[in-house]
């Protein structure tokens, strides 16, 4: 049986989701006064780091939730930032996971109860979001077990007592028996939460006692179920607790995230009136690396690459369909006749009269997906990339082959330097007495493994030259991006995408020593910003184990220590095809 493929969101849905997230981010910035807040990949972030989700109802989905729910989740996050002292909260937060889960929820409810005067829309959004989460929790079947209904009842009671709003009417009968059983035991703490909701420290004392009490009830329920002989019943409490906790990921901010590329400000580049410059371009070269490799060795490289790719079992045709869905655009390609809807076909008017029941008398335009797009892959061939080049070569080769099957043009490019530590350019600078602030001091080498006019079959051997070990030296990223963008901008395709694959910041030792450490770094930022403003080429960054956010507004990090598979490649293909504003 063939597994059902997930439905990909349409371009219109992606654009609408991005618009809604932008509006929510603007609302959060307006409420908090924090200009660094924005949405990235569906998560609220400060600068480059995602903010934690402290409560289950703060999780939202821009594709599935209505706008009021999205605004409610965003407003809830803003209320937490405004009204919770993070340092005090960390000091008071309990260690045990269940108690922490509950304590975080209670603090979030307290923050949402601190409503500013004259903003009824904010209150409406918060209530709508909590009600939407409550419905989703019950419809997912999470409230069916004893433990699930206990957790849900506690959440509803605390929400109602602290905010003053009633519990969800649809589930009031569902929780009534559980509420009647536990309120006598926790009534004192509930009253304390209501009374001290404006004082975080006093509120936390009651929240801690309540969290411990509920955690004890959960432990008793788990122990009672495990004491039974029925394995199914014994598993139910743990399964219910796991289901509830999956709605929350307040530990996610502490998880192992890709390292952030180091960056800073270049004083030399900022003070230079003429901006970025190269001391000399006399020794710069643009080459085809395949011409530098013996034919027998090139075949060996290609065979090794083919063996690695075959071992992965990648379905290139399926990958091509994903790319086509993401990048191809419908274009007119004649007419379809004998259709059941569309414009009536004048040649069949007589048939309409003679056979009124006949419906196939319409015509409509035939639309075919056309790949009016070129994708360039620019590979950083600096020394540190040598350790990653085999999986990078496999990934690029597969994507280039899929592009061709999808009717898309593709280029495979690379960049490095012709020497370590400056080479002839630096020697010339030394011979002239070391004038200050010379600019870039090395010999750049731009490499074409596959041009957009070459078919994959013709260029497959040349792509194998990526495995040539002595290509890898240092990296001058800004000029390489500029060169690759110029190549793509000269193409006639309507859309041009450049995927820069790198594992670090720009680095050339000679340039850094003669100028400052961030000279090349800041030039790369300027180049990317320039093309974002011109909108001639979409420049996106693919970080090899590194977050390239300081340089590329749209980027993703991949861990190439894990084997490439169809799921990861299809995800990359969809990411490449995203419509970005």
C-alpha positions in Angstrom: 0.0 0.0 0.0 1.4 3.3 -1.0 1.7 5.8 1.9 -0.3 9.0 1.6 1.9 12.0 0.9 1.3 15.1 3.0 -0.5 17.9 1.3 1.8 20.8 0.6 0.4 24.3 1.3 -0.3 26.4 -1.8 1.6 29.5 -2.5 -1.5 31.5 -1.6 -1.6 29.8 1.8 2.0 30.4 2.4 1.6 34.1 1.6 -1.5 34.4 3.8 0.3 32.7 6.7 3.3 35.0 6.4 1.0 38.0 6.4 -0.8 36.8 9.5 2.5 36.2 11.3 3.8 39.6 10.3 0.6 41.2 11.8 1.0 39.2 15.0 4.6 40.2 15.3 3.8 43.8 14.8 1.1 43.5 17.6 3.6 41.9 20.0 6.2 44.6 19.3 3.6 47.3 19.9 2.5 45.8 23.2 6.0 45.1 24.5 8.0 47.9 22.9 10.6 45.3 22.0 11.7 45.9 18.4 13.7 42.7 18.2 10.7 40.4 18.3 9.6 38.7 15.1 8.2 35.5 13.8 10.6 33.0 12.2 9.5 29.6 11.0 6.2 29.9 13.0 7.9 30.8 16.3 8.1 34.1 18.1 11.8 35.0 18.3 13.9 37.7 19.8 16.5 38.6 17.3 17.7 35.1 16.2 16.6 32.9 19.1 13.1 31.4 19.5 11.2 32.3 22.7 10.0 29.3 24.8 6.3 28.3 24.8 5.4 28.3 28.5 1.8 27.0 28.2 0.0 24.6 25.9 -2.4 27.2 24.5 0.5 29.4 23.3 1.3 26.9 20.5 -0.4 28.0 17.2 -0.3 27.0 13.5 -0.5 29.8 10.9 -1.9 27.4 8.3 -4.6 25.8 10.4 -5.7 28.3 13.1 -7.9 31.3 12.5 -6.5 34.8 12.8 -8.1 35.4 16.2 -6.4 32.3 17.6 -3.0 33.5 16.2 -3.5 36.9 17.7 -4.5 35.4 21.0 -1.3 33.3 21.1 0.8 36.3 20.2 -1.0 38.5 22.8 -0.5 35.8 25.4 3.3 35.7 24.7 3.4 39.5 24.9 1.6 39.5 28.3 4.2 37.0 29.6 7.1 39.2 28.4 5.5 42.3 30.0 4.3 40.9 33.4 6.6 38.1 34.4 10.0 38.8 35.9 12.1 36.0 34.3 14.8 36.0 36.9 12.4 35.7 39.8 10.5 33.1 37.9 13.6 31.0 37.4 14.4 31.3 41.1 11.0 30.0 42.2 10.4 27.4 39.5 10.4 23.9 40.8 12.7 21.1 39.5 10.3 18.1 39.1 9.0 18.1 35.5 5.3 17.7 36.3 5.4 20.5 38.9 7.3 22.7 36.5 4.8 22.0 33.7 1.9 23.1 36.0 3.8 26.0 37.5 4.6 27.5 34.1 0.9 27.2 33.1 -0.2 28.9 36.3 2.2 31.8 35.7 1.1 32.2 32.1 -2.6 32.5 33.3 -1.6 35.1 35.9 0.1 37.2 33.1 -2.9 37.0 30.9 -5.1 38.2 33.7 -3.1 41.5 33.8 -5.3 43.2 31.2 -4.5 46.9 30.3 -7.5 49.2 30.5 -9.3 50.2 27.4 -8.2 47.1 25.3 -11.2 44.8 25.1 -9.9 43.3 21.9 -6.9 41.9 23.7 -9.1 40.2 26.3 -11.3 38.8 23.5 -8.2 37.4 21.7 -6.8 35.8 24.8 -10.1 34.1 25.7 -10.7 33.0 22.1 -7.2 31.3 22.0 -7.7 29.5 25.3 -11.2 28.3 24.2 -9.7 27.1 20.9 -7.0 25.2 22.7 -9.6 23.6 25.1 -11.7 22.4 22.2 -8.6 21.0 20.4 -7.5 19.2 23.5 -10.8 17.5 24.0 -11.3 16.6 20.3 -7.9 15.0 20.2 -9.1 12.6 22.8 -6.7 13.7 25.5 -9.4 14.2 28.1 -10.7 10.7 27.9 -8.5 9.1 30.5 -8.5 9.7 34.2 -5.2 11.6 34.1 -6.1 13.6 31.0 -9.4 14.8 32.5 -7.6 15.7 35.8 -5.0 17.9 34.0 -7.7 19.5 31.8 -9.9 20.3 34.8 -7.1 21.9 36.7 -6.3 24.1 33.7 -9.9 25.1 33.3 -10.4 25.9 37.0 -7.2 27.9 37.4 -8.0 29.9 34.2 -11.5 30.7 35.4 -10.5 31.6 39.0 -7.6 33.8 38.0 -9.0 35.6 34.9 -12.6 35.8 36.1 -13.9 34.3 32.8 -16.1 31.2 32.8 -14.8 27.8 31.8 -15.6 26.6 28.3 -19.3 25.9 28.2 -19.0 23.0 25.8 -16.9 21.0 28.3 -18.5 22.2 31.6 -20.5 19.0 32.1 -17.4 16.9 31.2 -15.3 18.4 34.1 -18.0 18.8 36.7 -17.5 15.5 38.5 -13.7 16.0 38.6 -14.0 19.6 39.7 -16.3 18.6 42.5 -13.8 16.0 43.7 -10.7 18.2 43.7 -11.8 21.7 44.6 -12.2 21.0 48.3 -8.5 19.9 48.4 -7.1 22.8 46.4 -9.6 25.6 47.2 -7.3 27.5 49.5 -4.6 27.7 46.8 -7.1 28.7 44.2 -8.3 31.6 46.4 -4.7 32.6 46.9 -4.0 32.7 43.2 -7.0 34.9 42.7 -6.1 37.2 45.5 -2.4 37.7 44.6 -2.6 37.7 40.8 -0.9 41.1 40.7 2.0 40.1 42.9 4.3 37.5 41.2 6.1 36.4 44.3 3.1 36.0 46.5 1.2 34.3 43.7 4.1 31.9 43.1 3.9 30.6 46.7 0.3 29.4 46.2 1.1 28.2 42.6 4.0 26.0 44.0 1.7 24.4 46.6 -1.0 23.9 44.0 1.5 22.4 41.5 2.8 20.0 44.2 -0.8 19.0 45.2 -1.8 18.2 41.6 1.4 16.4 40.9 0.7 14.2 44.0 -2.7 13.4 42.6 -1.2 12.5 39.3 1.4 10.2 41.0 -1.4 8.5 43.0 -3.4 8.0 39.8 -0.3 6.5 38.1 0.5 4.2 41.0 -3.1 3.0 41.2 -3.2 2.1 37.5 0.1 0.3 37.7 -1.1 -1.7 40.6 -3.8 -3.2 38.3 -3.2 -6.3 36.2 -4.4 -4.8 33.0 -1.4 -3.5 31.0 -3.6 -1.2 29.0 -4.9 0.5 32.1 -1.4 0.7 33.5 -0.1 2.6 30.6 -2.9 5.1 30.4 -1.7 7.6 33.0 1.8 7.9 31.5 0.3 8.2 28.0 -2.1 10.9 29.1 0.6 12.9 30.8 2.9 12.6 27.8 0.1 13.8 25.5 -0.5 16.9 27.7 3.2 17.7 27.9 3.6 17.5 24.2 1.6 20.8 23.9 4.4 22.5 25.8 8.1 22.9 25.0 9.4 25.4 27.6 12.7 23.5 27.6 13.1 24.1 23.9 15.0 27.3 24.4 17.7 25.3 26.3 17.9 22.6 23.6 21.0 22.1 21.5 20.5 24.6 18.7 22.9 25.1 15.8 25.8 27.4 16.8 25.4 31.0 15.7 27.9 32.3 13.2 30.1 34.9 15.0 29.9 38.4 13.7 30.7 42.0 14.6 31.3 45.5 13.2 34.2 46.3 10.9 35.6 49.7 11.9 37.8 49.8 8.7 34.9 49.1 6.4 32.7 51.6 8.2 35.3 54.3 8.0 36.3 53.7 4.4 34.8 56.3 2.2 35.0 54.1 -0.9 33.6 51.1 0.9 34.8 47.6 0.3 37.8 47.2 -2.1 40.2 44.5 -3.3 43.9 45.5 -3.2 44.4 43.9 -6.6 42.2 41.7 -8.9 45.2 40.8 -11.2 45.5 37.3 -9.8 41.7 36.4 -9.5 40.5 33.5 -11.6 37.3 31.9 -12.7 37.9 28.2 -13.5 36.3 24.9 -14.3 37.8 22.5 -11.8 37.1 19.4 -13.9 39.8 20.6 -16.3 42.4 20.4 -13.4 41.7 16.8 -12.6 43.0 13.8 -14.5 40.2 12.0 -16.4 40.8 8.7 -14.6 40.7 10.4 -11.2 37.6 12.4 -12.2 35.9 9.0 -13.0 36.9 7.7 -9.7 35.4 10.7 -7.9 32.2 10.3 -9.8 31.9 6.6 -9.2 32.5 7.1 -5.4 29.7 9.8 -5.5 27.3 7.5 -7.4 28.0 4.6 -4.9 27.2 6.9 -1.9 24.0 8.2 -3.6 22.8 4.7 -4.6 23.3 3.5 -1.0 20.8 6.2 0.2 18.0 5.0 -2.1 16.7 8.5 -2.9 13.7 8.7 -5.3 14.8 11.5 -7.6 11.6 11.6 -9.5 9.6 12.2 -6.3 12.1 14.9 -5.4 11.6 16.5 -8.8 7.8 16.6 -8.2 8.4 18.4 -4.9 10.6 20.9 -6.6 8.1 21.4 -9.4 5.2 21.9 -7.0 7.3 24.5 -5.1 8.9 26.4 -8.0 7.0 25.8 -11.2 4.3 28.3 -12.2 1.1 27.5 -14.3 1.2 28.9 -17.9 -1.3 28.8 -20.7 -0.8 25.9 -23.1 -3.8 25.8 -25.4 -7.4 24.9 -24.8 -9.3 21.9 -23.3 -12.6 21.0 -25.1 -15.5 18.8 -24.0 -15.3 20.0 -20.4 -18.2 20.1 -17.9 -17.4 23.6 -16.8 -15.8 26.8 -18.2 -16.8 28.9 -21.2 -19.4 27.5 -23.5 -18.0 26.2 -26.8 -19.7 28.0 -29.7 -19.2 25.0 -31.9 -21.5 22.9 -29.6 -24.5 25.2 -29.4 -26.5 22.9 -31.6 -25.7 20.1 -29.2 -27.0 22.2 -26.4 -30.3 22.4 -28.2 -30.5 18.8 -29.3 -29.3 17.3 -26.1 -30.1 19.6 -23.1 -28.8 17.0 -20.6 -25.3 16.9 -22.2 -22.9 18.8 -20.0 -19.6 18.4 -21.9 -20.1 21.5 -24.0 -17.6 23.8 -22.3 -14.0 24.8 -23.1 -11.3 26.2 -20.8 -7.7 27.2 -20.9 -5.2 24.4 -20.4 -2.5 25.3 -17.8 0.7 23.5 -17.6 3.4 24.0 -14.9 6.5 25.6 -16.3 9.8 25.8 -14.5 10.5 29.5 -15.2 13.2 29.5 -12.5 16.9 29.0 -12.2 18.5 27.7 -8.9 22.2 28.3 -8.2 24.1 26.3 -5.6 27.2 28.2 -4.3 29.4 26.0 -2.3 32.0 27.4 0.2 35.2 25.5 -0.5 37.2 26.8 2.4 39.4 24.5 4.4 36.8 23.6 7.1 34.3 22.4 4.4 36.6 19.6 3.3 35.3 17.4 6.1 31.7 17.9 4.9 32.2 18.0 1.1 31.0 14.4 0.4 27.5 14.8 1.8 27.3 18.3 0.4 28.3 17.0 -3.1 25.6 14.2 -2.8 23.0 16.7 -1.8 23.8 19.2 -4.5 24.0 16.5 -7.2 20.6 15.1 -6.2 19.0 18.5 -6.2 20.5 19.5 -9.5 19.3 16.2 -11.1 15.8 16.8 -9.6 15.8 20.4 -10.9 16.5 19.1 -14.4 13.7 16.5 -14.2 11.4 19.3 -13.0 12.2 21.5 -15.9 14.3 24.0 -13.9 17.7 25.3 -14.8 20.4 24.9 -12.2 24.0 25.9 -11.6 26.6 24.4 -9.3 29.3 26.9 -8.3 32.0 27.1 -5.7 34.5 29.6 -4.3 37.9 29.5 -2.6 41.2 31.2 -2.9 44.3 30.3 -5.0 46.6 30.6 -2.1 46.8 30.5 1.7 47.5 33.7 3.6 47.3 36.1 0.7 49.7 34.6 -1.9 50.8 37.0 -4.7 48.4 39.7 -3.7 49.9 40.0 -0.2 53.4 39.8 -1.5 52.7 42.8 -3.8 51.3 44.7 -0.8 54.4 43.9 1.3 56.7 45.0 -1.6 54.9 48.4 -1.7 55.5 49.1 2.0 52.3 47.8 3.5 49.9 50.8 2.9 47.2 50.9 5.5 43.8 49.3 5.0 44.5 47.6 1.7 41.2 45.8 1.5 40.9 42.2 0.3 44.4 40.7 0.2 44.2 37.3 -1.6 43.6 35.7 -5.0 40.0 34.7 -5.3 39.0 31.6 -7.2 35.5 31.2 -8.5 34.6 27.8 -9.8 31.9 26.5 -12.2 31.1 22.9 -11.7 27.9 23.1 -13.8 26.5 26.1 -15.6 22.8 26.7 -16.2 23.2 25.8 -19.9 24.7 22.4 -19.2 22.5 19.4 -18.7 23.1 17.3 -15.5 24.2 14.3 -17.6 26.9 16.4 -19.3 28.1 18.0 -16.1 27.8 14.9 -13.8 31.6 14.2 -14.1 32.5 17.8 -13.4 30.3 17.8 -10.2 32.6 14.9 -9.0 35.5 17.4 -9.0 34.0 18.7 -5.7 35.9 15.8 -4.1 39.3 17.2 -5.2 40.9 17.8 -1.8 43.4 20.6 -2.8 40.6 23.0 -3.9 39.9 23.9 -0.3 41.7 27.0 1.1 40.1 30.2 2.3 36.8 32.0 1.7 35.9 35.5 0.5 32.1 35.0 0.6 30.9 38.5 -0.3 32.6 38.7 -3.7 31.5 35.1 -4.4 27.9 35.8 -3.7 28.1 39.0 -5.9 29.7 36.9 -8.7 27.0 34.2 -8.5 24.2 36.7 -8.4 25.5 38.4 -11.5 25.5 35.1 -13.3 21.9 34.4 -12.3 20.7 38.0 -13.0 21.9 37.6 -16.6 19.5 34.7 -17.0 16.0 35.2 -18.6 14.1 33.2 -16.0 11.5 35.1 -14.0 12.7 33.8 -10.7 16.3 33.3 -9.6 17.4 31.6 -6.4 20.9 31.4 -5.0 21.5 28.8 -2.2 24.8 29.5 -0.4 26.1 26.4 1.3 28.7 27.3 4.0 29.9 26.1 7.5 31.2 29.4 8.8 32.0 33.1 8.5 34.1 34.6 5.6 37.8 34.1 6.5 41.0 35.1 4.8 43.9 35.5 7.2 45.8 38.1 5.2 42.8 40.3 4.8 41.9 40.0 8.5 45.4 40.9 9.7 45.7 43.9 7.4 42.3 45.4 8.0 40.2 43.9 10.9 38.5 40.6 11.7 35.1 41.6 10.4 36.1 43.3 7.1 34.9 40.4 4.9 32.1 39.5 7.3 30.5 43.0 6.9 31.0 43.0 3.1 29.0 39.8 2.9 26.1 41.4 4.9 26.2 44.4 2.5 26.0 42.2 -0.6 23.1 40.1 0.7 21.2 43.2 1.8 21.8 44.8 -1.6 20.2 41.9 -3.4 17.3 41.7 -1.0 16.6 45.3 -1.7 17.0 44.9 -5.5 14.9 41.6 -5.5 16.8 40.4 -8.5 18.0 37.2 -6.8 16.7 35.4 -3.7 19.8 34.8 -1.7 19.3 32.1 1.0 21.8 30.4 3.3 22.2 26.7 4.0 24.3 26.4 7.1 26.3 23.1 7.6 25.8 22.7 11.3 25.8 26.5 11.7 23.1 29.2 12.0 23.9 31.7 9.3 21.2 34.2 10.4 23.7 37.0 10.9 24.3 37.0 7.1 21.1 35.7 5.5 17.6 36.7 6.4 16.3 33.4 5.1 18.4 30.5 6.2 18.3 27.0 7.7 20.9 24.8 9.4 21.4 21.1 8.5 23.3 18.4 10.3 25.2 16.5 7.7 26.6 14.0 10.2 23.2 12.3 9.9 22.6 10.3 6.6 20.7 12.1 3.8 17.2 10.6 3.3 14.2 11.4 1.2 12.4 13.3 4.0 15.3 15.7 4.6 15.9 16.3 0.9 12.2 16.9 0.3 12.1 19.4 3.2 15.1 21.2 1.7 13.4 21.3 -1.7 10.2 22.8 -0.2 12.3 25.3 1.7 14.2 26.4 -1.4 10.9 26.9 -3.2 9.2 29.1 -0.5 7.9 32.4 -1.7 9.8 35.0 0.4 8.9 38.6 0.8 
